[in-house]
Amino acid sequence: MKKRAVRDSAEQAGAKEVYMIHEPMAAALGIGIDVEEPVGNMIIDIGGGTTGITVIALAGIVCDQSIRIAGDEFTADIMEALRRYHSLLIGERTAEQIKINVGAAMKDLDNPPDDLPVNGRDLVTGIPKQIMVSYQEIAEALDKSIFISSRIINSAALKSAITPSFNGRTVLILSCVFSCINNAFLPTAKTSFGLLRFNAIILGSFTTISSL
């Protein structure tokens, strides 16, 4: 149904021929990767509900995995952490803002973001309360989900015979909004996922954030 809708839209827009390709392949082509070269290129797409892990080589997909840990899970982790450790009830929108401003995957950053004031309802007294939240707290809250993701990503790399010295590229695509990109996520990207070092981090609209 979805494929037919996309095809019909393209044809109505004036396209003479329409070819459907997998989203990770489109992402790789969109950022200029030569998908036909005989080396592995890993595309990691962290979306809202799922994280897609794909290895591309010789114009084909070598490995394609998906896990149900992504932006929504990170948001839920933050809400649960504040409820458990601060007795503070916050909504998804507030948790999303925390994730954007002080989200991190490690507790030690070279240029850490400032603590963020967070407003919510005190579960003990029932009245509004404000607390200061640090990136270290958020890193701890996300630790379990990040760990599970990293193990599956490393497993996909090993299944595809990718080693720390492989000649291909590893690209992280943030389809969901996660962390303060410049000072919270980029420094952690090189070490958060074990043997993998990202060559670039891409926003959902295929804007290259940095070449690492």
Residue frames as a rotation matrix with the C-alpha (Angstrom) as fourth column:
MET 1
0.568 0.823 0.000 0.00
0.823 -0.568 0.000 0.00
0.000 0.000 -1.000 0.00
LYS 2
0.563 -0.422 -0.711 2.73
0.089 -0.824 0.560 2.48
-0.821 -0.379 -0.426 1.02
LYS 3
-0.530 -0.809 0.256 4.95
0.319 0.089 0.944 1.52
-0.786 0.581 0.211 -1.92
ARG 4
-0.183 0.554 0.812 2.06
0.982 0.068 0.174 1.96
0.041 0.830 -0.557 -4.32
ALA 5
0.788 0.499 -0.361 1.31
0.549 -0.835 0.043 5.40
-0.280 -0.232 -0.931 -2.87
VAL 6
0.119 -0.842 -0.526 4.92
-0.022 -0.532 0.847 6.50
-0.993 -0.089 -0.082 -3.31
ARG 7
-0.652 -0.365 0.665 5.03
0.581 0.323 0.747 5.14
-0.487 0.873 0.001 -6.86
ASP 8
0.209 0.834 0.510 1.76
0.975 -0.218 -0.042 6.84
0.076 0.506 -0.859 -7.80
SER 9
0.736 0.033 -0.676 2.92
0.283 -0.922 0.263 10.15
-0.615 -0.385 -0.688 -6.32
ALA 10
-0.298 -0.938 -0.179 6.18
0.059 -0.205 0.977 10.01
-0.953 0.281 0.116 -8.30
GLU 11
-0.568 0.131 0.812 4.37
0.802 0.308 0.512 9.18
-0.183 0.942 -0.280 -11.53
GLN 12
0.541 0.837 0.079 1.84
0.840 -0.536 -0.082 11.97
-0.026 0.111 -0.993 -11.00
ALA 13
0.492 -0.453 -0.743 4.75
0.086 -0.825 0.559 14.36
-0.866 -0.339 -0.367 -10.44
GLY 14
0.757 -0.104 -0.645 5.97
-0.630 -0.374 -0.680 13.57
-0.170 0.922 -0.349 -13.96
ALA 15
-0.257 -0.893 0.369 8.52
-0.688 0.437 0.579 10.78
-0.678 -0.105 -0.727 -13.47
LYS 16
0.115 0.262 -0.958 8.72
-0.933 0.360 -0.014 8.50
0.341 0.896 0.286 -16.49
GLU 17
0.173 -0.117 -0.978 10.20
0.103 0.990 -0.100 5.55
0.979 -0.083 0.183 -14.63
VAL 18
0.394 0.033 0.919 10.03
-0.860 -0.338 0.381 4.88
0.323 -0.940 -0.105 -10.89
TYR 19
-0.002 -0.470 -0.883 12.37
0.086 0.879 -0.468 2.50
0.996 -0.077 0.039 -9.08
MET 20
0.836 0.328 0.440 11.96
-0.415 -0.146 0.898 1.56
0.358 -0.933 0.014 -5.41
ILE 21
-0.118 -0.899 -0.423 15.07
0.056 0.419 -0.906 1.07
0.991 -0.131 0.001 -3.28
HIS 22
0.311 0.182 -0.933 15.59
0.877 0.322 0.356 0.38
0.365 -0.929 -0.060 0.41
GLU 23
0.970 0.162 0.183 15.79
0.082 -0.921 0.381 3.42
0.230 -0.355 -0.906 2.68
PRO 24
0.555 -0.824 -0.113 19.37
0.144 -0.039 0.989 2.65
-0.819 -0.565 0.097 3.94
MET 25
-0.110 -0.568 0.815 20.55
0.942 0.201 0.267 2.42
-0.316 0.798 0.513 0.32
ALA 26
0.534 0.382 0.754 18.91
0.623 -0.781 -0.045 5.79
0.572 0.494 -0.655 -0.40
ALA 27
0.965 -0.209 -0.157 20.61
-0.004 -0.612 0.791 7.25
-0.261 -0.763 -0.592 2.68
ALA 28
0.179 -0.960 0.215 24.01
0.515 0.277 0.811 5.96
-0.839 -0.035 0.544 1.56
LEU 29
-0.088 -0.148 0.985 23.56
0.984 -0.164 0.064 7.36
0.153 0.975 0.160 -1.95
GLY 30
0.776 0.532 0.340 22.27
0.482 -0.847 0.225 10.65
0.408 -0.011 -0.913 -0.56
ILE 31
0.845 -0.511 -0.158 25.46
-0.182 -0.553 0.813 11.32
-0.503 -0.658 -0.560 1.40
GLY 32
0.560 -0.607 -0.564 27.76
-0.822 -0.320 -0.471 10.34
0.106 0.727 -0.678 -1.45
ILE 33
-0.043 -0.577 0.816 28.87
-0.522 0.709 0.474 6.83
-0.852 -0.405 -0.331 -0.51
ASP 34
-0.279 -0.122 -0.953 29.99
-0.915 0.335 0.225 4.64
0.292 0.934 -0.205 -3.40
VAL 35
0.313 0.527 0.790 27.76
-0.790 0.606 -0.091 1.66
-0.527 -0.596 0.606 -2.63
GLU 36
0.927 0.051 -0.371 29.33
-0.297 0.704 -0.645 -0.43
0.228 0.708 0.668 -5.40
GLU 37
-0.004 -1.000 0.030 32.80
-0.810 -0.014 -0.586 -0.51
0.587 -0.027 -0.810 -3.87
PRO 38
0.280 0.089 -0.956 33.91
0.104 0.987 0.122 -3.84
0.954 -0.134 0.267 -2.30
VAL 39
-0.881 -0.467 -0.072 33.96
0.123 -0.078 -0.989 -2.60
0.456 -0.881 0.127 1.31
GLY 40
-0.176 0.851 -0.495 31.34
0.940 0.294 0.171 -2.59
0.291 -0.435 -0.852 4.03
ASN 41
-0.796 0.060 0.603 29.41
-0.142 -0.986 -0.090 0.58
0.589 -0.157 0.793 4.82
MET 42
-0.537 0.602 -0.591 27.23
0.836 0.471 -0.280 0.50
0.110 -0.645 -0.756 7.92
ILE 43
-0.553 0.494 0.671 24.16
-0.197 -0.860 0.471 2.75
0.809 0.129 0.573 8.12
ILE 44
-0.657 0.352 -0.666 22.61
0.753 0.354 -0.555 3.16
0.040 -0.866 -0.498 11.57
ASP 45
-0.528 0.589 0.612 19.28
-0.055 -0.743 0.667 4.98
0.847 0.319 0.425 11.53
ILE 46
-0.822 0.277 -0.497 17.94
0.547 0.144 -0.825 5.91
-0.157 -0.950 -0.270 14.98
GLY 47
-0.500 0.731 0.465 14.30
0.158 -0.451 0.879 6.78
0.851 0.513 0.110 14.42
GLY 48
-0.212 0.518 0.829 11.41
-0.859 -0.503 0.095 7.38
0.466 -0.692 0.551 16.78
GLY 49
0.659 0.600 0.455 10.25
-0.743 0.612 0.270 3.80
-0.116 -0.516 0.849 17.31
THR 50
0.887 -0.360 0.290 13.01
0.366 0.930 0.034 1.65
-0.282 0.077 0.956 15.83
THR 51
0.225 -0.893 -0.389 16.72
-0.673 -0.431 0.601 1.69
-0.705 0.127 -0.698 15.07
GLY 52
0.993 0.116 0.030 17.75
-0.051 0.637 -0.769 0.25
-0.109 0.762 0.639 11.72
ILE 53
0.137 -0.987 0.086 21.21
-0.504 0.006 0.864 -1.27
-0.853 -0.162 -0.497 11.27
THR 54
0.954 0.237 0.185 22.23
0.058 0.459 -0.887 -2.00
-0.295 0.856 0.423 7.71
VAL 55
-0.089 -0.995 -0.038 25.53
-0.114 -0.027 0.993 -3.01
-0.990 0.093 -0.111 6.12
ILE 56
0.903 0.395 -0.168 25.93
-0.154 -0.066 -0.986 -2.24
-0.401 0.916 0.001 2.42
ALA 57
-0.232 -0.972 -0.038 28.61
-0.361 0.050 0.931 -3.56
-0.903 0.230 -0.363 0.05
LEU 58
-0.938 -0.234 0.255 28.85
0.142 0.410 0.901 -4.22
-0.316 0.881 -0.352 -3.69
ALA 59
-0.725 0.684 -0.075 25.52
-0.585 -0.556 0.590 -2.42
0.363 0.472 0.804 -4.27
GLY 60
-0.010 0.738 -0.675 23.72
0.105 0.672 0.733 -4.91
0.994 -0.064 -0.084 -2.07
ILE 61
0.324 0.202 0.924 22.54
-0.864 -0.335 0.376 -5.20
0.386 -0.920 0.066 1.51
VAL 62
-0.487 -0.637 -0.597 24.75
-0.276 0.761 -0.587 -7.61
0.829 -0.121 -0.546 3.44
CYS 63
-0.672 0.253 -0.696 22.97
0.721 0.438 -0.537 -7.32
0.169 -0.862 -0.477 6.78
ASP 64
-0.488 0.600 0.634 19.71
-0.278 -0.795 0.539 -5.64
0.827 0.087 0.555 7.75
GLN 65
-0.498 0.295 -0.816 18.48
0.799 0.521 -0.300 -5.61
0.336 -0.801 -0.495 11.34
SER 66
-0.206 0.497 0.843 15.95
-0.230 -0.862 0.452 -3.56
0.951 -0.101 0.292 13.26
ILE 67
-0.642 0.009 -0.767 15.47
0.708 0.393 -0.587 -3.15
0.296 -0.920 -0.259 17.01
ARG 68
0.335 0.882 0.332 12.62
0.543 -0.469 0.697 -1.50
0.770 -0.054 -0.635 18.89
ILE 69
0.307 -0.314 -0.899 14.90
0.799 -0.428 0.422 0.77
-0.517 -0.848 0.119 20.90
ALA 70
-0.292 -0.340 0.894 15.06
0.799 -0.600 0.033 4.34
0.525 0.724 0.447 19.61
GLY 71
-0.734 -0.102 0.671 13.95
-0.055 -0.976 -0.209 7.88
0.677 -0.190 0.711 20.36
ASP 72
0.283 0.927 0.248 10.65
-0.467 -0.093 0.880 6.93
0.838 -0.364 0.406 22.02
GLU 73
0.581 -0.145 -0.801 12.42
0.586 0.757 0.288 4.49
0.565 -0.637 0.525 24.32
PHE 74
-0.559 -0.829 -0.004 14.98
0.647 -0.434 -0.627 7.12
0.518 -0.353 0.779 25.28
THR 75
-0.417 0.499 0.760 12.16
-0.427 -0.846 0.320 9.53
0.802 -0.191 0.566 26.12
ALA 76
0.661 0.702 -0.266 10.46
-0.154 0.474 0.867 6.91
0.735 -0.532 0.421 28.30
ASP 77
0.126 -0.717 -0.685 13.78
0.824 0.460 -0.330 6.20
0.552 -0.523 0.649 30.07
ILE 78
-0.766 -0.421 0.486 14.13
0.167 -0.860 -0.482 9.88
0.621 -0.288 0.729 30.99
MET 79
0.031 0.875 0.483 10.57
-0.594 -0.373 0.713 10.10
0.804 -0.309 0.509 32.31
GLU 80
0.715 0.233 -0.659 11.07
0.245 0.800 0.548 6.98
0.655 -0.553 0.515 34.44
ALA 81
-0.251 -0.908 -0.334 14.42
0.764 0.026 -0.645 8.20
0.594 -0.417 0.688 35.83
LEU 82
-0.712 0.021 0.702 12.97
-0.254 -0.940 -0.230 11.52
0.655 -0.342 0.674 37.00
ARG 83
0.404 0.910 0.094 9.99
-0.520 0.143 0.842 9.75
0.753 -0.389 0.531 38.53
ARG 84
0.623 -0.175 -0.763 12.18
0.485 0.851 0.201 7.25
0.614 -0.495 0.615 40.36
TYR 85
-0.234 -0.890 -0.392 15.03
0.904 -0.050 -0.425 9.45
0.359 -0.454 0.816 41.57
HIS 86
-0.966 -0.129 0.224 13.32
0.066 -0.962 -0.266 12.83
0.250 -0.243 0.937 41.97
SER 87
-0.436 0.888 -0.148 9.66
0.739 0.260 -0.622 11.86
-0.513 -0.380 -0.769 42.48
LEU 88
-0.464 0.199 -0.863 8.92
-0.388 -0.921 -0.003 14.23
-0.796 0.334 0.505 39.61
LEU 89
0.064 0.583 0.810 6.22
0.674 0.573 -0.466 13.61
-0.736 0.576 -0.357 37.04
ILE 90
-0.437 -0.227 -0.870 6.90
-0.444 -0.787 0.428 15.08
-0.782 0.573 0.243 33.60
GLY 91
0.674 0.732 0.095 5.29
-0.206 0.311 -0.928 14.67
-0.709 0.606 0.361 30.20
GLU 92
0.447 -0.476 0.757 6.72
0.798 0.595 -0.097 13.41
-0.404 0.648 0.646 26.92
ARG 93
0.768 -0.138 0.625 7.28
0.337 -0.742 -0.579 16.92
0.544 0.656 -0.524 25.60
THR 94
0.775 -0.503 0.381 9.39
-0.628 -0.555 0.545 17.87
-0.063 -0.662 -0.747 28.63
ALA 95
0.484 -0.596 0.640 11.34
0.103 0.766 0.635 14.62
-0.869 -0.241 0.432 28.40
GLU 96
0.626 -0.213 0.751 11.96
0.779 0.132 -0.612 15.34
0.031 0.968 0.249 24.71
GLN 97
0.822 -0.316 0.475 13.37
-0.211 -0.942 -0.262 18.77
0.530 0.115 -0.840 25.56
ILE 98
0.626 -0.622 0.470 15.65
-0.509 0.131 0.851 17.19
-0.591 -0.772 -0.234 28.17
LYS 99
0.492 -0.398 0.774 16.84
0.572 0.818 0.057 14.71
-0.656 0.415 0.631 25.54
ILE 100
0.734 -0.164 0.659 17.54
0.545 -0.436 -0.716 17.51
0.405 0.885 -0.231 23.08
ASN 101
0.742 -0.355 0.568 19.36
-0.410 -0.911 -0.034 19.81
0.530 -0.208 -0.822 25.51
VAL 102
0.088 -0.740 0.667 21.28
-0.987 0.024 0.157 17.53
-0.132 -0.673 -0.728 27.88
GLY 103
0.952 0.270 0.144 21.01
-0.245 0.955 -0.169 14.09
-0.183 0.126 0.975 26.31
ALA 104
0.033 -0.979 -0.199 24.27
-0.990 -0.005 -0.140 12.14
0.136 0.202 -0.970 26.35
ALA 105
0.757 0.180 -0.628 25.50
-0.228 0.974 0.004 8.57
0.612 0.141 0.778 26.11
MET 106
-0.004 -0.811 -0.585 28.53
0.708 0.411 -0.575 9.01
0.707 -0.416 0.572 28.40
LYS 107
0.767 0.334 -0.548 29.10
0.642 -0.416 0.644 10.68
-0.013 -0.846 -0.533 31.75
ASP 108
0.052 -0.822 -0.567 32.40
0.390 -0.506 0.769 12.32
-0.919 -0.261 0.295 30.78
LEU 109
0.661 0.197 0.724 32.27
0.748 -0.242 -0.618 14.93
0.053 0.950 -0.307 28.01
ASP 110
-0.448 -0.889 0.090 34.92
0.890 -0.454 -0.052 17.42
0.087 0.056 0.995 26.96
ASN 111
-0.942 0.212 0.258 32.36
-0.189 -0.975 0.114 20.21
0.276 0.059 0.959 26.47
PRO 112
-0.657 0.712 -0.247 29.38
0.753 0.603 -0.265 19.29
-0.040 -0.360 -0.932 28.64
PRO 113
-0.199 0.680 0.706 26.07
0.273 -0.653 0.706 21.16
0.941 0.333 -0.056 28.34
ASP 114
-0.783 -0.010 0.622 24.85
-0.520 -0.537 -0.664 23.24
0.341 -0.843 0.415 31.27
ASP 115
-0.836 0.546 -0.055 22.38
0.455 0.633 -0.626 21.76
-0.307 -0.548 -0.778 33.72
LEU 116
-0.701 0.656 0.279 18.78
0.036 -0.359 0.933 22.19
0.712 0.664 0.228 32.60
PRO 117
-0.794 0.519 0.315 15.93
-0.479 -0.217 -0.850 23.46
-0.373 -0.826 0.422 34.82
VAL 118
-0.765 0.553 -0.330 12.99
0.116 0.623 0.774 21.05
0.633 0.554 -0.541 34.59
ASN 119
-0.591 0.665 0.456 9.46
-0.802 -0.426 -0.419 21.71
-0.084 -0.613 0.785 35.80
GLY 120
-0.563 0.460 -0.686 7.06
0.009 0.834 0.552 18.97
0.826 0.305 -0.473 36.80
ARG 121
0.417 0.761 0.497 4.67
-0.622 -0.160 0.766 17.79
0.663 -0.629 0.407 39.48
ASP 122
-0.652 -0.625 0.429 6.00
-0.723 0.344 -0.599 16.51
0.226 -0.701 -0.676 42.79
LEU 123
-0.200 0.581 -0.789 4.55
-0.116 0.786 0.608 13.03
0.973 0.213 -0.089 43.28
VAL 124
-0.650 -0.083 -0.756 4.80
0.692 0.348 -0.633 13.38
0.315 -0.934 -0.169 47.07
THR 125
-0.736 0.312 -0.600 3.21
0.227 -0.722 -0.654 16.79
-0.638 -0.617 0.461 47.63
GLY 126
0.040 0.778 0.627 1.27
0.933 0.195 -0.302 17.08
-0.358 0.597 -0.718 44.39
ILE 127
0.742 0.176 -0.646 2.46
0.066 -0.979 -0.191 20.64
-0.667 0.099 -0.739 43.79
PRO 128
0.898 -0.427 0.110 4.66
0.079 -0.088 -0.993 21.96
0.433 0.900 -0.046 40.96
LYS 129
0.644 -0.763 -0.058 8.40
0.096 0.005 0.995 21.60
-0.759 -0.646 0.077 41.49
GLN 130
0.850 -0.464 -0.250 11.54
-0.393 -0.241 -0.888 22.58
0.352 0.852 -0.387 39.60
ILE 131
0.651 -0.717 0.247 14.82
0.201 0.477 0.856 20.65
-0.732 -0.508 0.455 39.64
MET 132
0.311 -0.652 -0.692 18.13
-0.911 -0.412 -0.022 20.97
-0.271 0.637 -0.722 37.81
VAL 133
0.859 0.017 0.512 19.02
0.092 0.978 -0.188 18.03
-0.504 0.209 0.838 35.58
SER 134
0.043 -0.933 -0.358 22.57
-0.706 -0.282 0.649 17.31
-0.706 0.225 -0.671 34.41
TYR 135
0.296 0.006 -0.955 23.74
-0.883 0.383 -0.271 15.40
0.364 0.924 0.118 31.37
GLN 136
-0.790 -0.613 -0.013 25.32
-0.547 0.714 -0.437 12.81
0.277 -0.338 -0.900 33.70
GLU 137
-0.452 0.716 0.532 21.89
-0.413 0.361 -0.836 11.92
-0.791 -0.598 0.132 35.06
ILE 138
0.530 0.680 -0.506 20.50
-0.749 0.096 -0.656 11.52
-0.398 0.726 0.560 31.57
ALA 139
-0.167 -0.681 -0.713 23.48
-0.840 0.477 -0.259 9.41
0.517 0.556 -0.651 30.50
GLU 140
-0.905 -0.131 0.405 22.76
-0.371 0.708 -0.601 7.11
-0.208 -0.694 -0.689 33.44
ALA 141
-0.031 0.985 0.169 19.06
-0.504 0.130 -0.854 6.99
-0.863 -0.112 0.492 32.58
LEU 142
0.631 0.266 -0.729 19.84
-0.773 0.133 -0.620 6.00
-0.068 0.955 0.289 28.97
ASP 143
-0.308 -0.933 0.188 22.62
-0.899 0.350 0.264 3.58
-0.312 -0.088 -0.946 29.88
LYS 144
-0.245 0.245 0.938 20.58
-0.058 0.962 -0.267 0.37
-0.968 -0.120 -0.221 29.59
SER 145
0.780 0.617 0.110 19.02
0.097 0.054 -0.994 1.24
-0.619 0.785 -0.018 26.23
ILE 146
0.540 -0.673 -0.506 22.35
-0.842 -0.445 -0.306 2.45
-0.019 0.591 -0.807 24.83
PHE 147
-0.392 -0.721 0.571 24.05
-0.711 0.632 0.309 -0.74
-0.584 -0.285 -0.760 26.02
ILE 148
0.130 0.529 0.838 21.47
0.208 0.812 -0.545 -2.99
-0.969 0.245 -0.004 24.38
SER 149
0.932 0.223 -0.284 21.69
-0.188 -0.372 -0.909 -0.99
-0.308 0.901 -0.305 21.15
SER 150
0.216 -0.943 -0.253 25.48
-0.965 -0.246 0.091 -1.14
-0.148 0.225 -0.963 21.14
ARG 151
-0.369 -0.335 0.867 25.51
-0.335 0.918 0.212 -4.93
-0.867 -0.212 -0.451 21.58
ILE 152
0.485 0.629 0.608 23.14
0.377 0.476 -0.794 -5.44
-0.789 0.615 -0.006 18.66
ILE 153
0.869 -0.236 -0.436 25.08
-0.479 -0.626 -0.615 -3.00
-0.128 0.743 -0.657 16.48
ASN 154
-0.146 -0.981 0.125 28.34
-0.920 0.181 0.347 -4.76
-0.364 -0.065 -0.929 17.28
SER 155
-0.131 0.183 0.974 26.68
0.030 0.983 -0.181 -8.11
-0.991 0.006 -0.134 16.57
ALA 156
0.875 0.476 0.087 25.59
0.131 -0.061 -0.989 -6.87
-0.466 0.877 -0.116 13.15
ALA 157
0.518 -0.764 -0.384 29.14
-0.852 -0.498 -0.159 -5.68
-0.070 0.410 -0.909 12.49
LEU 158
-0.382 -0.694 0.610 30.60
-0.648 0.672 0.360 -9.06
-0.660 -0.258 -0.706 13.43
LYS 159
0.261 0.562 0.785 28.06
0.250 0.746 -0.618 -10.95
-0.932 0.357 0.054 11.32
SER 160
0.990 0.127 -0.059 29.11
-0.010 -0.359 -0.933 -8.82
-0.140 0.925 -0.354 8.37
ALA 161
0.436 -0.899 0.042 32.80
0.900 0.435 -0.035 -9.53
0.013 0.053 0.998 9.04
ILE 162
0.567 -0.248 0.785 33.46
-0.005 -0.955 -0.297 -5.88
0.823 0.165 -0.543 9.92
THR 163
0.220 -0.595 -0.773 36.47
0.960 0.273 0.063 -5.35
0.173 -0.756 0.631 12.18
PRO 164
0.562 0.001 -0.827 37.80
0.436 -0.850 0.295 -2.19
-0.703 -0.526 -0.479 13.85
SER 165
-0.386 -0.813 -0.435 40.21
-0.058 -0.449 0.891 -1.74
-0.921 0.370 0.126 10.95
PHE 166
0.028 0.414 0.910 37.77
0.869 0.440 -0.227 -2.26
-0.494 0.797 -0.348 8.11
ASN 167
-0.832 -0.539 0.133 38.03
0.512 -0.652 0.559 0.15
-0.214 0.533 0.819 5.19
GLY 168
-0.209 0.837 0.505 34.38
0.751 -0.193 0.631 1.11
0.626 0.512 -0.589 4.95
ARG 169
-0.753 0.050 0.656 32.38
-0.290 -0.920 -0.262 3.82
0.591 -0.388 0.708 6.69
THR 170
-0.463 0.677 -0.573 29.99
0.879 0.432 -0.201 3.83
0.111 -0.596 -0.795 9.60
VAL 171
-0.783 0.271 0.559 27.28
-0.085 -0.938 0.336 6.47
0.616 0.215 0.758 9.37
LEU 172
-0.659 0.595 -0.461 24.81
0.679 0.207 -0.704 7.34
-0.324 -0.777 -0.540 12.11
ILE 173
-0.635 0.552 0.541 21.50
0.150 -0.599 0.787 8.86
0.758 0.581 0.298 10.99
LEU 174
-0.874 0.358 -0.329 19.45
0.298 -0.141 -0.944 10.67
-0.384 -0.923 0.017 13.61
SER 175
-0.530 0.775 0.344 15.89
0.402 -0.127 0.907 10.55
0.747 0.619 -0.244 12.32
CYS 176
0.606 0.650 -0.459 14.78
0.729 -0.222 0.648 11.37
0.320 -0.727 -0.608 15.85
VAL 177
0.393 -0.467 0.792 15.97
-0.363 -0.870 -0.333 14.48
0.845 -0.156 -0.512 17.65
PHE 178
0.777 -0.185 -0.602 18.52
0.565 0.628 0.535 13.27
0.279 -0.755 0.593 20.16
SER 179
0.238 -0.701 -0.673 20.67
0.868 -0.158 0.471 15.42
-0.436 -0.696 0.570 22.39
CYS 180
0.748 -0.191 -0.636 22.38
-0.289 -0.956 -0.053 18.73
-0.597 0.224 -0.770 21.88
ILE 181
0.961 -0.245 0.127 24.15
0.255 0.614 -0.747 17.61
0.105 0.750 0.652 18.72
ASN 182
0.528 -0.808 0.263 27.29
-0.235 -0.437 -0.868 19.72
0.816 0.397 -0.420 18.90
ASN 183
-0.215 -0.719 0.661 28.32
-0.809 -0.248 -0.533 19.33
0.547 -0.649 -0.528 22.53
ALA 184
0.073 0.285 0.956 26.64
-0.877 0.474 -0.074 16.20
-0.474 -0.833 0.284 23.81
PHE 185
0.832 0.380 0.403 26.37
-0.196 0.882 -0.427 13.53
-0.518 0.277 0.809 21.14
LEU 186
0.787 -0.532 -0.313 29.31
-0.342 0.045 -0.939 13.94
0.513 0.846 -0.146 18.78
PRO 187
-0.124 -0.914 0.386 32.00
-0.947 -0.008 -0.322 13.45
0.297 -0.405 -0.865 21.43
THR 188
-0.069 0.145 0.987 30.32
-0.664 0.732 -0.154 10.24
-0.745 -0.666 0.046 22.58
ALA 189
0.776 0.528 -0.344 29.67
-0.595 0.435 -0.675 8.80
-0.207 0.729 0.652 19.14
LYS 190
0.142 -0.814 -0.563 33.23
-0.786 0.252 -0.564 7.62
0.601 0.523 -0.605 18.66
THR 191
-0.800 -0.598 0.046 33.22
-0.469 0.577 -0.668 5.42
0.373 -0.556 -0.742 21.74
SER 192
-0.242 0.779 0.578 29.62
-0.911 0.024 -0.412 4.65
-0.335 -0.627 0.704 22.68
PHE 193
0.761 0.636 -0.126 29.18
-0.627 0.673 -0.392 1.70
-0.165 0.377 0.911 20.36
GLY 194
0.661 -0.478 0.579 32.23
0.118 0.828 0.549 -0.42
-0.741 -0.295 0.603 21.07
LEU 195
-0.162 -0.857 0.489 34.34
0.646 0.282 0.709 -1.25
-0.746 0.431 0.508 18.04
LEU 196
0.243 0.344 0.907 32.59
0.956 -0.244 -0.163 1.23
0.165 0.907 -0.388 15.73
ARG 197
-0.481 -0.335 -0.810 33.78
0.401 -0.906 0.136 4.77
-0.780 -0.259 0.570 14.99
PHE 198
0.530 0.810 0.251 31.36
0.628 -0.176 -0.758 6.91
-0.570 0.559 -0.602 13.03
ASN 199
-0.534 -0.671 0.513 32.67
0.840 -0.355 0.411 8.63
-0.094 0.651 0.754 9.90
ALA 200
-0.845 0.316 0.432 29.72
-0.148 -0.913 0.380 11.01
0.514 0.257 0.818 9.89
ILE 201
-0.613 0.753 -0.240 26.55
0.569 0.210 -0.795 11.84
-0.548 -0.623 -0.557 11.77
ILE 202
-0.879 0.348 0.327 23.58
0.170 -0.411 0.896 12.79
0.446 0.843 0.302 9.63
LEU 203
-0.641 0.767 0.011 20.35
-0.422 -0.341 -0.840 14.51
-0.641 -0.543 0.542 10.56
GLY 204
-0.121 0.693 0.711 17.14
0.360 0.698 -0.619 13.03
-0.925 0.181 -0.334 9.20
SER 205
0.837 0.456 -0.303 17.09
-0.068 -0.462 -0.884 15.43
-0.544 0.760 -0.355 6.26
PHE 206
0.613 -0.671 0.417 20.51
0.790 0.511 -0.339 14.17
0.014 0.537 0.843 5.10
THR 207
0.762 -0.446 0.470 22.43
-0.358 -0.894 -0.268 17.15
0.540 0.036 -0.841 6.44
THR 208
0.259 -0.740 -0.621 25.92
0.606 0.625 -0.493 16.10
0.752 -0.249 0.610 7.43
ILE 209
0.994 0.102 -0.037 26.69
0.087 -0.547 0.832 17.28
0.064 -0.831 -0.553 10.96
SER 210
0.412 -0.908 0.077 30.34
-0.806 -0.324 0.495 16.34
-0.425 -0.266 -0.865 11.07
SER 211
0.659 -0.368 -0.655 32.96
-0.208 0.748 -0.630 14.14
0.722 0.552 0.417 9.49
LEU 212
0.842 -0.242 0.482 34.58
-0.488 0.039 0.872 12.37
-0.230 -0.969 -0.085 12.39
